[in-house]
Amino acid sequence: MTTLLIDADMLLFRTMAAWEIEANLGDEVWVRWAELNTVREEFWKTINEWLERWPMADYRLCWTGPSAFRKRIAPDYKANRAGNLKPIGYKVMKRELLDEPTSFLHDEIEADDWLGLLAGALSEAGEEPIIVSGDKDLDQVAGRHWWPAGVKREEAPGLDVYEWDNELLPIEDRKAINWSVDQEYSEKFFYKQVLIGDSTDNIPGCPGVGKVGAKKIVDNFNTAEPVECWQEIVGQFEKALKKKDDVREPEVVALQQARLVRILQHGEYNSVTRTVDLWTPPTLKS
């Protein structure tokens, strides 16, 4: 059975932003408003259109909780987003949609984590999950991905694009709509993200490495060499910290970065205790 795992926060945000209206009341007074009936109709219209593409598919709505376990790891996680406004009526619509039986929410887990957790669980059960999100971080999760608006992707071993937004454009200008990643690609993507970080989430990564450097470092290893790869990553943090006269332990800093960028995978959440099992480096596993 095919199941669409939908990044519901992303879908709702885009829907509400598209239907938000600005009005000039005069005397330089402007207001924003939204017709929630229209937003509601458009939200479900979009999902129904997606289900028409996969007529026999089920779906799940994955939501981000009000807090995040990552803030216990780094209190300044996403601090750069403070003050960012959601579309008018966003909280009201989200509360309504959370009552749907297909919705998944945990106080400390983000939508990305639910996508990763459910994708692994469904795959293990012999089903076909399809992750519906435009978030690049989700290439950490092996399997099928789909986002009709398209996202930037580079052709690479282990990443197969089945559908581009415009085949006539040069490859570097195209956006992928329908693609899949294999296990090796997803694991390497995770290790690269440890080094690169994520500026949108206030995760610095390893100073001085960057995207090109991270690719060169990680691509020298394969998934049969996770210990060696992790040791090289720690070594990169050690060099970067020394340059800045930073006395922190490189293993500690690298592990913090890894746990921040890590999208939770199947087996990394305990549904009985409702707690997250934080990622452990291969060098520390028993």
C-alpha positions in Angstrom: 0.0 0.0 0.0 1.2 3.5 -0.8 1.0 6.1 1.9 1.7 9.8 1.4 3.6 11.2 4.4 2.8 14.9 4.1 4.7 17.8 5.7 1.5 19.4 6.9 3.1 22.5 8.3 4.7 23.3 5.0 1.5 22.7 3.1 -0.6 24.8 5.5 1.9 27.6 5.5 2.1 27.8 1.7 -1.7 27.5 1.4 -2.4 30.3 3.9 0.4 32.5 2.5 -1.1 32.2 -0.9 -4.6 33.2 0.2 -3.6 35.9 2.7 -4.9 39.4 1.7 -3.5 42.8 2.5 -5.9 45.7 2.7 -5.4 49.5 2.9 -7.7 51.1 5.4 -6.4 54.5 4.6 -4.3 57.0 6.5 -1.3 54.6 5.9 -3.0 51.8 7.9 -2.7 48.3 6.4 -4.1 45.0 7.7 -3.7 41.4 6.7 -6.6 39.1 6.7 -7.6 35.6 5.5 -10.8 33.8 4.7 -10.4 30.6 6.6 -13.2 28.8 4.7 -11.2 29.4 1.5 -7.9 28.2 3.1 -9.7 25.1 4.4 -11.1 24.3 1.0 -7.7 24.8 -0.8 -5.8 22.7 1.8 -8.1 19.7 1.2 -8.3 20.3 -2.5 -4.6 20.0 -2.7 -4.5 16.8 -0.8 -7.3 15.3 -2.9 -5.4 16.3 -6.1 -2.3 14.5 -4.7 -4.4 11.4 -3.9 -5.7 11.4 -7.5 -2.1 10.8 -8.6 -2.0 7.7 -6.4 -5.7 6.5 -6.4 -5.2 3.7 -3.9 -3.0 5.7 -1.5 -3.5 6.6 2.1 -2.0 9.7 3.8 -0.7 11.0 7.1 -0.4 14.7 8.2 2.9 15.3 10.0 3.1 18.3 12.3 5.7 20.1 14.3 5.2 20.3 18.1 5.3 23.5 20.1 8.7 22.7 21.5 11.7 20.8 20.2 14.0 18.3 21.8 16.9 19.9 19.9 16.5 23.0 22.1 17.7 20.9 25.0 20.8 20.1 23.0 21.4 23.7 21.9 19.2 26.4 23.4 19.9 28.7 20.5 18.4 26.2 18.0 16.2 28.2 15.5 16.8 31.4 17.6 17.4 33.2 14.3 13.7 32.7 13.5 12.4 34.6 16.5 9.9 37.2 15.4 9.1 35.5 12.1 5.3 35.9 11.5 3.1 33.0 10.5 0.2 33.8 8.1 -2.9 35.2 9.7 -5.1 32.5 11.2 -2.3 29.8 11.0 -2.6 28.7 14.6 -6.4 28.4 14.4 -6.3 26.3 11.3 -3.5 24.1 12.7 -5.5 23.4 15.9 -8.5 22.4 13.7 -6.5 20.1 11.5 -4.8 18.4 14.5 -8.2 16.9 15.2 -7.9 14.8 12.0 -7.3 11.1 12.8 -4.5 11.1 10.2 -2.6 13.8 12.1 0.7 13.0 14.0 1.9 15.4 16.6 4.3 15.2 19.5 5.2 18.1 21.7 9.0 17.8 21.1 9.1 16.3 17.6 9.2 18.2 14.3 7.3 17.3 11.2 10.5 16.2 9.5 11.1 13.7 12.3 7.6 12.2 11.9 8.3 11.8 8.2 11.5 10.0 8.9 10.0 7.8 11.6 6.9 6.8 9.7 8.8 6.2 6.4 11.0 3.7 8.1 8.2 2.0 10.0 6.0 1.6 6.8 8.9 0.4 4.7 9.7 -2.3 7.3 6.1 -3.3 7.2 6.4 -3.9 3.4 4.4 -0.7 2.4 5.5 2.1 0.1 5.8 5.5 1.8 6.2 8.6 -0.2 7.6 11.7 1.6 5.8 14.8 0.4 7.9 17.8 1.4 10.2 20.4 -0.2 12.7 20.3 2.7 16.1 19.3 1.5 17.0 17.8 4.9 14.8 14.9 4.2 17.3 13.4 1.8 18.6 11.9 5.0 15.6 9.5 4.7 16.0 6.7 2.1 13.0 6.0 -0.2 10.6 7.9 -2.5 10.2 11.7 -2.3 7.7 14.0 -4.1 7.1 17.7 -4.1 5.0 19.2 -6.9 6.5 22.7 -6.5 9.9 21.2 -7.2 13.2 21.4 -5.2 16.8 21.9 -6.3 18.6 18.5 -6.6 21.9 17.6 -8.1 22.3 14.3 -10.0 24.4 12.0 -8.0 24.9 8.2 -7.4 22.1 7.0 -5.2 19.8 9.8 -6.1 17.4 9.1 -9.0 15.2 11.8 -10.3 12.1 10.5 -12.1 10.5 13.8 -13.0 11.9 17.3 -13.4 9.8 20.5 -13.5 11.2 21.4 -16.9 13.3 19.0 -19.0 14.3 21.9 -21.4 16.3 23.8 -18.8 19.9 23.1 -18.1 20.3 20.5 -15.3 21.6 23.1 -12.8 18.4 25.1 -13.3 15.9 22.3 -13.0 13.9 21.4 -10.0 13.1 17.8 -9.0 9.5 16.8 -8.5 9.7 13.1 -8.1 12.9 11.4 -6.9 14.3 8.6 -4.6 17.4 8.2 -2.5 19.1 5.0 -1.6 20.5 4.1 1.8 24.1 5.0 1.1 23.2 8.4 -0.4 20.9 9.2 2.6 23.7 8.2 5.1 26.3 10.3 3.3 23.9 13.2 3.1 23.5 13.1 6.9 27.3 13.2 7.5 27.7 16.0 5.0 25.0 18.0 6.9 27.0 17.5 10.2 29.9 19.4 8.5 27.8 22.0 6.6 25.2 22.7 9.3 22.0 24.6 8.5 21.9 28.3 8.7 18.1 28.4 8.5 17.9 26.5 11.8 20.9 28.3 13.4 23.1 25.2 13.2 26.7 26.4 12.4 28.3 23.1 11.3 32.1 22.9 11.0 33.7 26.4 10.4 35.6 26.6 7.2 34.4 23.4 5.6 31.3 24.4 3.5 29.3 22.3 1.0 32.1 21.5 -1.4 34.5 20.6 1.3 32.0 18.4 3.0 31.3 16.5 -0.2 35.0 15.8 -0.8 35.5 14.6 2.8 32.5 12.3 3.0 32.6 10.9 -0.5 36.0 9.4 0.3 34.2 6.9 2.5 31.3 4.5 2.0 28.7 3.3 4.4 30.7 0.2 5.2 33.2 2.6 6.9 31.1 4.7 9.3 33.7 4.7 12.0 36.4 6.0 9.8 34.0 8.6 8.4 33.0 9.8 11.8 36.6 10.0 13.0 37.4 12.2 9.9 34.5 14.5 10.8 35.7 14.8 14.4 39.2 15.6 13.0 37.8 18.4 10.9 36.1 19.9 13.9 39.3 19.6 15.9 41.3 21.6 13.2 38.5 24.2 13.0 38.4 24.7 16.8 42.2 25.0 17.1 42.2 27.7 14.5 39.7 29.7 16.6 41.5 28.9 19.9 38.3 27.2 21.0 39.0 24.9 23.9 35.8 22.8 23.5 36.3 19.1 22.9 35.9 18.4 19.2 34.0 15.1 19.8 31.4 17.0 21.9 30.9 19.7 19.4 30.7 17.3 16.4 28.1 15.2 18.3 26.0 18.2 19.1 26.0 19.2 15.5 25.1 15.7 14.4 22.2 15.4 16.9 20.9 18.8 15.7 20.9 18.0 12.0 19.7 14.4 12.4 16.2 13.6 11.1 14.9 10.9 13.4 14.8 7.5 11.7 12.9 4.3 12.5 13.9 3.0 15.9 15.0 6.4 17.2 11.8 7.2 19.0 10.3 5.1 21.9 6.6 5.1 21.5 6.1 3.5 24.9 8.0 6.2 26.9 7.4 8.8 24.2 11.1 9.8 24.3 13.7 10.3 21.6 16.7 8.0 21.3 19.5 10.4 20.4 21.8 9.4 17.6 25.0 7.7 18.8 28.3 7.8 16.8 29.4 4.5 15.4 32.6 4.7 17.5 30.5 4.7 20.6 28.1 1.8 19.8 28.6 -1.4 21.8 
